[in-house]
Amino acid sequence: MPDVQGHRTPRRFATSEGPYPGTDMTRLMENGCFPRMRTKESKRDVIGLWGLAPAPDDWPRYRTVYCLAVPLDGRKMARRVVK
């Protein structure tokens, strides 16, 4: 779903049910976000992938992880970096 600027919303996925994953949350974010964020080959050296995960206090009501592509140099991105 595009936002008002024409960019796509971040990729997202729901983590598995059960107890809060604790230290495994990082692994869950990497395993979930990296395949979903198909970064363009030409942008892989300048883009970092990050995941925003629910906090332990929000678990299990909120289990969605949001995946974001972020420029490593901190500058604004003007073009798409994912396929």
Secondary structure, DSSP 8 states (H G I E B T S, - for coil): -B-TTS-B--EEEE--SSS--GGGHHHHHHHHHHHH--B-GGGTTTEEEEEE---GGGTTT--EEEEEEEETT-----S--B-
